Amino acid sequence: MNTFLLPDLGEGLTEAEVVRWLVKVGDVIGVDTPVAEVETAKSIVELPSPYAGVIEELHGEPGTTVLVGKPLITVADAAGAGAGAAAGAAYREEERAGSGNVLVGYGTAESGTVGRRRRRRGVEPPVSGTKLAYGDGNVPESRPERSAGRSVPLVISPLVRRLARDAGVELREVIGSGPDGLIVRRDVERAIADRTPTEPSTLPAPSTLPAPSTLPERSTLPARASAGWGAASVVGSRVGLGELRRTPMSGFRKAVVATLTRSRTEIPEATTWVDVDATALIELRESLRTATDPGPGLLALMARFVVAGLVKHPELNGYVDVEREELVQYAGVNLGLAAQTDRGLVVPAVPNAHTLTARGLDGEIRRLTAAARDGRLTQQELTSGTFTLNNYGSFGVDGSAAIINHPQVAILGVGRIIDRPWVVDGQLAVRKLTQLSLVFDHRVCDGGTAAAFLRFIADTFENPSTALADL
């Protein structure tokens, strides 16, 4: 009998939620057969079994959160599975040795202790993407005891948090049935089912409000206070208002906070921007569209010009090796694309973007966008970016001083494209204008280099046909 324990998924992740089982009790499997889809703070992935045999037990229902090192499945030896068992032994030996062959795309532990901070060795590796979204991931050595009414509920899965939030369930009042009192999906579903239609609101009852003498005069309260915006905890409050709600940060959000804080703390950043006439770029995009071929999208054309700019100005396509006091430039471009999803901001990267045409970039952008939306981005896609392109114009805004995706050294933003008055050949005309903003690490270059890169991108937007002829 062999028990497959949830392996170390790398990047500081210490647990995963079972989304669905791909096998059932009694199934015969071989080594590397996918047995479950699990969701981490990063994506949904399939886990392969290191054992061959017959499925004896599945440890948990869909929605269960499993900690690293805890049982996932139990496999009984099957007749004729000798070769599979030998392969499984070799597989586990690789895992103990930290070969990197376990769970392709995921790291193995550097030591026998799960969840310790990974020590950086020598040169900073050429990664980004998830560092924006997830940070280094410190893991507590132990978990506090769970009890009803805890100020910080033990819940890890963003799916469980979303389910509770949508149903109006207060997680601090839920008793977890998972390991060490962890709140899992079935606990929230039970809390929803136990409620009655007449259950009162989670806002404080009138009897819990401070005495009238302790409240501000009615004329000073917001108009919506009477609609239930809480007055609880007003006494001693700095702002004189109660708290409407508290939402615990998910592991995903904590890592975003850690990494963006690190970026702002370590990087002496500067921002430069320019207004650009993108009329010719829009016209080029339309000219490439036919009845049978939609042609490359606008973002793909922009991406192609950005890659060309990085080839001309490689200072912005690298990282700072603080330990060795060296400025490193990459021999190629993995173009990160900021994408907003239901789970938060992710930055998947198009690998070897410098080798792709605009049409090739378009295909990769569409594939990565779909994978991000479905939560199926791989570790490699999330960790390999060397420069980020952020199309925040899709949110209807003109500009932004973005935060650099550490350890990258620059990020380019593109604002919305709208009709504006513009002078062309001495005459006022209505043109398609956008704003480009470049945030860069002042350690890797001075303003002249950053301005030259930004001006190159602006010129390609304004004269795309000429630029394409040279690419």
N, C-alpha and C positions, 0 to 999 in steps of 0.2 A: 504494500500500500504506500503510495507517495502523495504528499500534500504539496501543492503548488502555492507558495506564498507570494503575495503581491510584491513584485520586485521594485527596486529603486528606479523611479522613472527619470531621475536626473533633475538638475536645475533647482534643487531644494524642495521638490514636491514630496510630500509625505503621505498622501492619501489619494484615493480615487473613488468615484461613485460608479457602481455598476449600472450601466444604461440598459443593456440587455444581454442575455446569455445567448451564445451562438451554438451551444450544445445542450443536451439534456442528460439526466441520469440514465445510464445504460448505453450511451453512445460509445463506440470504439473510435479512439483518436490516435494519431501518430504525433511524433515530436514536431513542434512548430505549427500544429493545427490551431487556428484561432478559436478561442473558447469564450471570449467575452469582449464586449465593447464597454470601455470605461471612460468616464469624463474626468479630466483633471482641471485645474484652473486654466489650462492652456488650450486644450482641444480634446476631441473624442478620438480614441485610438483603439485598435484591436490588440488584444494580448494573446500571444501564442503560448501553447503549453510546452514546458520542457520535458514532459513525460509522455510516454505512449502507454495505452491500455484502455480500460473501461472506466467511464465516468461513474464514480461511486457517490459523490456528494458535491453539490453546489453550495458554497457557503454564503448564503444571503440571497434575498430577492432583489429584482431590479429596483433601484433607488437606494440600496444599502451602500453606505460609505465604508470602504475597507482601508485600513491603515497599512502602510508599508510594513512588510514582515508578518502580516496576519494571513490566515488561510484564505485562498480564493476557491480552489477546487481540490478534491481528493480523487486520485486515479488509482484503480486497482490494476495489478499486472494481468495481462491477457495472454492466452496461449499464443505462441508464435510471435510474441512481441519482443523477443530477445534482441534483435537488431535495433528496434526502436529504443529499448532500454539502454543499450550501449550508446546510442546517439544522444539520449537524454543525459547520460552520465558525462559525456564529453561537453554537452551544452552547459551543464551546471559547473563543470570544471572551468570553462571559459568565464562564467559569471563570477566565480570566486577569484579568478585571476584578474578580473577587471579588463577583459579583452575588448570590450565595446561591441562584441558580437551579439549580446543579449538585447532583445527588443530593438531591432534596427532603427536608428535615429535617436536612441536614448542612451544616456551615459550610465555607467555602472559605478557602484560606490567606490570611493578611494580608500575606505577603511571599513572595518567591521561595524562601525557605529553608524546607524542610519540617521540621516537628517542633520549631520554637522555641516557647518559652513565649509564649502569647498575652498581649499587653499589655492590661491593664484600662484602659478609657477612660471617664473621667467616672464616671457613676453605675453602681454594681454592678447588673448585669442581673437581672431577676426570674426567677432560675433556681434549681433545687435538684435533688434526685433523683440525677442522675449525679454531682453533686459529692459526695454521700455515698459513691457507689460508686467514683468514678474520680479525683477530684482534678484537679490542673492538668496533670499529665502532662509532666514534663521528659523530653526525649529526648536520649540521648548523641549527640554529633556523629559518632562512629565506633564500631565494634564491635571488641572484641578478637579476636585470632586464635583459632580453635577447635582444640583438641587433645584427645585421649583423656585422661580423668582430670581434666579441668578441675574446679575446686572449684565453679564456677557454670556449669552447662550452658546453652548457647544454645538455649533453647526458649521459645516465646512462647505458643502456643495452649493454652488450658485443656483442650481436648479431647485433645491429645497428652499433656499431663501426667496427665490422668485415665486414659488408656489405659495409660501406663507404670506408674502407681501401682497400678492394678487387677491388672496382670500381674506386679508385683514387679520391674520393670526399673529398674536404677539408671541414671538419665539421665547421670550424670557419666562413665559408661563408654561412652556411645553416640556414635558419630561422625556428625555431621550432614551431610546431602547437599544441604541447601537453600542459599540465598544466604549467603555468608560463614560457612558451616559451621552454619547454622541446623538444628536438629533438627525434622523434620517427621514426620507420621504413618507414612510408609513406613519411616523409620529405626527407629522403635519396633517396628513389625510385623516387620521383618527381625530385630531383636534377639530378639524372642519366638520366631520360627521357628528361629533358630540355637541356641537352648538345647536341651539334652537333658533327658529326664525325671530323670536322675541328677545334674543340675547342683546343686552345693551351695548352701546358703543364702547370702544376701548378708551374714549376720552374720560376724564375724571368725572364722577358723579357730583351733583351740586353739593352734597354734604361734605365732600373732601376739599372744597374750595376754601381759601382763607376767609376770615371774617371780613365783612364789607369795609371795616375801618382800615384794613391793611392793603386794600386795592387802590389803584389810582382812580381819580375821579372818572366817571363814565365818559365825560366829554374828551378825556385824553386817550381812551382806548380806541384801537382800530375799529372801523365799522363792522368787520367780520367777527369780532370777539363774541358777539351775541350768537353767532352761528356755530359756536362750539370750539373756536380756537382757544385752547386750554389756558386757564389761569392758574393751573397747578404749579406749585413751586415758585410762585411769584415772590414770596417773602424772601428777601436776601438776594434775589436775582439781580445781576448787574444791569440787565436791560428792562427789568420790570415786567417780563412776559413769561408765561409758562412754556413748557416744551410740548410741541405737537407730537413728535415721535423721535425715537432714536433708532438708527439702522446700523447694525454691526457691519463693519467692513468685511467683505469677502477676502479670501486669500489673494484673488486676482487684484482687487483694489489696493490691498496693502502693499503688494509688490509694485504696482504702478506708483504709489506714493513714494516708496523707498527709492525707486530708480530715478524718478523725476527730481526728487529732492537731491539725490546724489549728483545729477546733471547740473542743477543750479548751484550746488555747493562747490563742485570741483572745476567746472568749466567757465573761464572768463569769456563769456559770449558777447557778440556784437551783432546788430541787425542792420541790414541795408535793404532798400526797396526801390522799385521803379514802376511807373505806369507804362503799360505796353499797349500798342494798337494791334490787336489780334485779328483784325478783319481778314487779312490774307490767310491766316491760319484756318479760320472758319471756312473760307472759300476753298482752300485746298482740301479740307476734310470732305466737303460736299462733292468736290470734283472726283474724289476717289470712290464715291458711292455709285453703284450701278443697280439695275433691277435684280441681278442675280448674286451680287457680291456687295455686302455692306461696307467693305473696306475697313482699314484700321480706324479705331475710335480716336477721339480728340485726345484722350489721356495717353494713348499709345504714341501719338505723334509728339506730345510734350515729353514723354519719357525718352523717346529716341534722341531728342535734342539735348535733354539733360545728360544722358550718357555721353554724347559727343562733347559736351562742356566739361565733363569730368575727365575725359581722356586728355583734353587740352590743359586742364588745371587739376592735376592729380593730388595736389595738396589737400583738397577738400574731400578726397576719397581715401581716408586712412584713419589712423588713431594715434594717440599719444601714449607711448610706453614710458610711464612715469618712473618705474623702477630703474630702467636703463637710460633714462633721459634721452630718448630718441623719438623722432617723428617718423612714423611708418606710413608708407603709401602702398596700397594694394596693386597687384598686377592684374587688374580686371575690376569689373563693377558688378556687384550684386545689388540691384536697385530695390530698396525698400519702399513699399507703398502703404501709407497710413490708411487703415480701413476701420470705420466705426461699425461695430456689430452689437447684437443684443447683449453680449457678454462683456462689452467694453472695447477699448481701442487696441487693435493688434496691428503689427507691421510686418506682414509677410514679404519676402524678397524674391525677385526674379533672378535666378542664378545666371551668371555669365551674360548679363544683359548687353554687354558690349559686343557680343557676337550675334545679336538678333536684329532683324529688320523691324520696321514699325509694325508690319503684319505679324511677325513672330512675337513681338512684345504684346500686341493686342490679344493674341491667344493666351499667353501666360497670365496677363492681367485678368482676363475673364475667368480663367481656371482658379486663380488664387482668390478672387472675389467670391466665387461660389464656395470654395473650401472654407473661407473665413466665415461666411454666412452659416454654413452647416457645422462649424466647429471641428473641421477635419484637417486643419493645417498640421503639417509634420513639424517635428523639432527643427529639422534642417531649414525648412521654409521660414520658421519663426526666429532663427538665430543667426542667419548668415548675411544679413544686410550690411552694406558698407556706406550707404548714403540713403537718405529718405526724401521722397517726393510726397508732399501733402496737398491734396486737392481740396482745400477747405472751402473753395467756391461752391461745392455741392451743397453746403449748408446755407448758402445765400449771403455770405459775408465777403467783404472786400479785401481784408488783410488780417494778419495775425503775426505777433512776435512769438513764434513757436518755441518749445523747449527741445533742445537737441537730444536725440535718442542715444544716450551714452551706451557704448564708448565711441560712437561715431563723432564726427567733428563738424557736421553741417546738416542743415535741413532746408529744403526749398519749398515754399508755399505758393500756391496759385489761387488767387481770389476769383470771385464770380466774374463772368464776362457779360457786360451789359452795354447798351447803347449810351454813348456820351458824346458831347460836342468835342471836336478835336480839329486842330489846324492842319490841313494837308495842302502843301504847295501854296501857302499863303492864304488859303481859303478855309472858312469854317465849314466843317462837315460832321455828319453823324457817323461815328465809327464804333466798332466792337472793342471796348477797352477792358483790360484786366490789370491787376496789380501783382507783381512778383515780389516776394520778400525772402531774403536769405539770412538765416541765422547761422553764424559760424564761430568756431573756437579760435579766439585770437592768438592762441599759442602756436597754431599751425601756419598761420599766414597773417599778413597785414591787410589793411583795408583795400589796398590797390589790387591784390590778387582776387579778393572776394568781389570787388566791383567789376573786374574784368570778366570773371565767370558769369556774374549776373547780367552784364551787358551782352555777353555772347548769347545767353539764353533769350534775352529780349530781342536781339537782332534776328534770331532764328524764328521767333514768333512773328515778327513783322515782315520777314522775307523768307518764308519757309521753302519755297521752290528753289531759291538760290542755295540755301543751306543743304537741302537734300541732294543737290547735284554734287556736293563735296563729300557726302557720307558714303 
